[in-house]
Amino acid sequence: MRRSTPMLSLVVLVLVSGVLAGAGRAYAFGEVFQVTGSGKTTHFEGGSFTPAPETSVNAGLASAFIAGSLDPGGKAYICWQDSTTMLADVDPSFPDPVSFNGLLSSLGGFMVFSSTDGRAVMYSGTVSFKPSQTITRVSGDLSVLTGELQSPSAFDHFFKGRVQTAKLMSTGGCGSMEE
């Protein structure tokens, strides 16, 4: 029996190492990023099967799609509150944020959703981070449906674009985070 002890120890060590390696990274949260983006809006005013014109959307309007309101300077900000909640606002102190719920993987992928005020928004992509697990960059695809959310036949616009961080604004945390 004494000979099996080193083998058993090796098996346990391999199993524990595999579990710890598979756990992925744990992030530090609270970095506030200014975001920018661009894309196209499809207008469905004529109905779902009529030719729908498209409009190019600049960075200011794309930022408004994610924050839910328009900033005259075209700026919007995001902050990961934790691994399931991302906040967006046109003010970097987040006094009236739009809350996105979903998942941020420890491997860097994310998908979050929000549905408020006649808008259904999905933002999915990846985060980059430093070895300290501080998030340094967020980029991904944004899809927005606008119209009466309870009645899909009333959807009138569809926006699809790319949104990414323009710069890190602060590491002090989201405005509504508990300190």
N, C-alpha and C positions, 0 to 999 in steps of 0.2 A: 504494500500500500504506500509505502514511503516514496517509491519511484513515480507514482501517479501524481503526487502533489505538485512538482514543478510543471508537469503538463497541464494540470488543472489551473494552476496560477497563470500560465501562459494563455490558456483559453479565456479565462476571466479578463485578463489584461487586454486581449484583442477585442473582446465584446465591449468592454467599457470604453476603449479608444474609439471604436466604431460609433457608439452612441454619442459620445462627446463630439466627434467630428461631424456627425450628421445633424447636430443641434443647430449648426449655422451660427451666424453672428447675432449679437444683441446690440441694438442701436442705442445711441444717446439721442434724445429727441429735443426739439425746441428751436432748431435753426429756422430762421425766417428768410425766405427767398423771394426776390422779385421774379415774376414769370413773364415770359413773352411767348408769342406764337403767331401762327398764320394758318390760313386754310380757306375753305370754300363753304358758302351757305347755299343750300338748294331751297328755292321758294316753291311751295306747293299750293299757292293760293287758288289755282285753277282746279285743283282736285288731284287725286293720287295717280291717275293714269294720263294726265295731260303733260306735254313737255314742260319741264320745270327749269326755269332759268337759274343759273348759278352766279353768285357774286363772290369775288375774291375778298377775303377778310384780312385786314392788316393786324399788326401786333396789338394795338389798342383794343380793337373789337374782340380779338381772340381772348385777350385777358379778361374782358368783360364777360365772356361766355363762362369762364371758370369761376369768376368771383360773383356773378349774378347781378352786378350793377356796373355802370360805366363810370370810370374815373376820367375827368377831362384831360388828364395827362396820359391816359392810356396805360396806367400801371395797375397791376394786381399782385397779390402776395399770397404765398402758401406756407404752411408750417405743419409738420407732422407732430401731432399731439402725443400719439403713441402708435403702436403697430396696427391699430384698426381705425384710426381717425386722423384725417387730414383736414385742416381748416384753410379757407380761402377768403380773402377780403380785399377791398381797394385801399385799405388803410393798414400799414404794417403793424399797428398795435392791436388789430383784430377786434374793434369794438362791436361789430355786427357780422360775424363770420358766417359763411356757408359751410356746413359740416358735411364732409364726405366720409362715408363709412365703407369699409371693405377690409382688405388685408395687405400688409407689407411683409413680404417674405424675408426671412433672414438671409436669403441669397441675393436680394436686390430687386426682385420683381414686385409689382404692386398692381392692384385693381381696386378702385374706389368708386362709389356711386353717390349721387345726391338727386333728390327730386323735390323741388319746391317751386312755388309760384309759376306753374305752367311750364316747367323745364325739367327734363329728365337728363342727367349728365352722367357719363361714364368716362373716367380718366384712368388709363392703364399704361404702364411703362416700366422703367427701371430707375433705381437710385444708385449713385456712386457714393463711396464713402472712403474715409481715411482709415488707416489701421486702428485708430482709436474708436472706430465705429461711428464717428461723426459723419452725418450725411453731408456731402459736398455738392451734389448735383441731382436734379430730378428731371427726367424727360419722358415724354410719352405721347400717346394719341388721345385726343379728346373728341368725344361724340356727344352732341346735344340735340335733343328733340324738343321743340317748343309747340305749345298748343294745349288744349284741354287734355290733361293726362288720363282722365277717366274714360275718354272717348278717342281711341286711336284714329278714327276717321277725321277728327278735328285737328290733328297735327298739321301745322302750317309751314314749319321750317325745320331743316336738318342741317346742322353744322358739323363738319368733320375737319379736324386740323391737328397740328402738331404744337404742343405746348412744352416749353422747357424753361429751366431756371436761367435768368439773365445774370443775377449776381446774388451773393450771400449778403443779407442786410444786417442780421444780428444773430447771436447765439443765445439771447436772453430768454427765449421761450415764447410760445404763442401768448397773445394778450390775455386769453381767458384761462390759461393754465393755472392750476393750483401751484403755488410756489412752495 
